[in-house]
Amino acid sequence: MYAAFRSIGSYIPQNILTNQDLEKMVDTSDEWIVKRTGIKERRIANADEATSDLGYKAALQAIERSEIDITEIDMIVCATLSPDYLTMPSTAAMISKKLGIKNVMAFDISAACTGFVYLMSLAKAFVESGAKKNVLIIGAEKISSIIDYTDRSTCILFGDGAGAAVISATEDKNEAIIDVLASADGNFGELLITPGCGSVNPIREDNVNDKLQYMKMAGNEVFKVAVKTLTKDVIEILKKNKIDASEVDMFIPHQANFRIVEAVRAKLNFPVEKCAMTVAKYGNTSSASIPMAMNDLYEEGKIKNGDLMLLDAFGGGFTWGSALVRFAGKNFSS
Ligand code: COA
């Protein structure tokens, strides 16, 4: 049994936070942000929208496009660093409730911006083992809920959104997800961290006053490791599977920063038109960034049935991973 990537869907919140808006909030400028990151605007969910609301809408679209009946979904996993609730219930459980899916395993994973690649690895393993047939995977983020909008080193980078996919069992090897590599190194944990509200710094007045509930980042150090790791990942997965970069139809790296994506693309010699680049309009949406970018390409007709996609991600932990995936869904029609 193989695992096939059957469908993609996404949800993009309506509210737009532009660089000009941020100029009024912190000491920054549109020019600085565009030059250092390529980001022009990002989406921000409504106050009454939870991460599971974003994930639910992306999931619904992915299920509809999969041509699989919703009752056949037998596992739901959500990757998020901005869950509905800190400990429980899981965001995946909340999404299952909104979808009306009962009696299936639903849980979250924590792998920051590499979340979607980790989900691919999990779904592939569950399907190939025969344990599950139709796994719904979701990367959903309301990162605005863990951002300090007085901290210019982080608030300019991140945005909200969600993406989802259905991974299904198939006997056709031509449809199969080819490979997923994923790893982590906790020694880098403190470079990209939300220090508060867990067991180390529990929710207490002093910790909240110190703003430990918000994301902190050593941007420059993260940048260097990100470029190196993302490049190494791609070389490794292509070599392992004896696939030449020229055979890849679409390279979809995590959308953290234009300079990171561009450095990796150039080092690997992928043509610009074969590289996803959505960071200008969405910013970094963490676990949602790869499926949101993939969905845009799908709706533009740039990802079609049989196309070979190469995913590449890096994030807090540090975590990293890459995936070689054939798109096994139907072509987009509006
Ligand atoms: N606006 C204006 N100036 C800013 C600023 C902002 N939003 N943020 C930082 N600065 C200032 C700094 O204070 C520093 O000033 P100084 O030289 O007077 O000390 C200067 O700009 C340079 O800061 P630095 O952090 O060295 O800039 P950089 O070129 O590394 O760019 C990032 C900063 C965050 C854009 C960049 O490091 C980055 O993208 N890192 C990766 C982040 C990331 O992708 N994280 C998620 C990974 S999944």
Residues whose N, C-alpha, C, O or C-beta is under 5 A from the ligand:
A	BS01	COA	D27 T28 S29 W32 R36 T37 C113 R152 S153 I156 G219 N220 V222 F223 A256 N257 F314 G315
